[in-house]
């Protein structure tokens, strides 16, 4: 999932639960809560999204547990699993 996106030169987080930046990605085990409805991709996307790689959507307010993270030029990515918000 894209945990953050670059907009006007700054990172805009898609989740709450960790202060995400290009130098500080959430460690494995961190629980994040979606700020907006987000697409769930089967693999990280390049500059242009490939609709055939969209797996599902994560509703706003849903929580995920970070399994692994990866930086990128336009988006910061995380492999995640569903998690309880409590």
BELHURA-V366824 format. One record per residue. N is the residue number from 0. PHI is phi as a letter, one per 20 degrees, with the letter a starting at -180 (none if undefined). PSI is psi in whole degrees, -180 to 180 (none if undefined). OMEGA is omega in radians with two decimals (* if undefined). Layout:
BEGIN
[[N:PHI:PSI:OMEGA] [N:PHI:PSI:OMEGA]]
END
This chain:
BEGIN
[[0:none:148:3.02] [1:f:112:-3.12] [2:e:-15:3.11] [3:b:156:3.12] [4:c:152:3.12] [5:e:130:3.13] [6:c:121:-3.12] [7:l:39:3.07] [8:n:-3:-3.14] [9:d:153:3.07] [10:e:131:3.08] [11:d:114:-3.10] [12:f:142:3.06] [13:e:-7:-3.06] [14:c:159:2.91] [15:d:163:3.10] [16:o:-10:3.11] [17:a:140:3.12] [18:e:90:-3.06] [19:f:135:3.03] [20:b:174:-3.14] [21:f:-16:3.11] [22:d:-1:-3.11] [23:b:95:3.09] [24:e:151:-3.10] [25:f:138:3.11] [26:f:160:3.07] [27:g:139:-3.14] [28:n:-16:3.13] [29:f:135:3.07] [30:e:127:-3.14] [31:d:150:3.10] [32:d:128:-3.09] [33:f:130:3.11] [34:f:-29:-3.11] [35:b:166:3.03] [36:f:134:-3.05] [37:c:144:3.03] [38:f:146:3.06] [39:d:117:-3.08] [40:e:148:3.10] [41:f:-18:3.08] [42:b:155:3.11] [43:g:141:-3.11] [44:e:152:3.07] [45:e:-157:-3.12] [46:g:-37:3.12] [47:d:129:3.13] [48:f:141:3.07] [49:d:105:-3.08] [50:g:-27:-3.14] [51:f:-15:-3.14] [52:e:-2:3.14] [53:f:125:-3.07] [54:e:-45:-3.11] [55:a:-166:3.07] [56:c:144:3.09] [57:d:121:-3.12] [58:f:155:3.06] [59:g:135:3.13] [60:n:-13:3.12] [61:f:151:-3.11] [62:d:148:3.10] [63:c:153:3.06] [64:d:131:-3.14] [65:f:129:3.05] [66:d:-39:3.14] [67:a:157:3.12] [68:c:161:3.10] [69:b:132:3.10] [70:f:168:3.10] [71:a:171:-3.09] [72:f:-37:-3.09] [73:d:-22:-3.12] [74:b:153:3.02] [75:d:133:-2.98] [76:d:151:3.03] [77:b:141:2.91] [78:e:128:-3.02] [79:c:166:3.03] [80:c:152:3.10] [81:g:147:-3.13] [82:b:158:3.03] [83:f:142:3.14] [84:e:-8:-3.10] [85:e:none:*]]
END
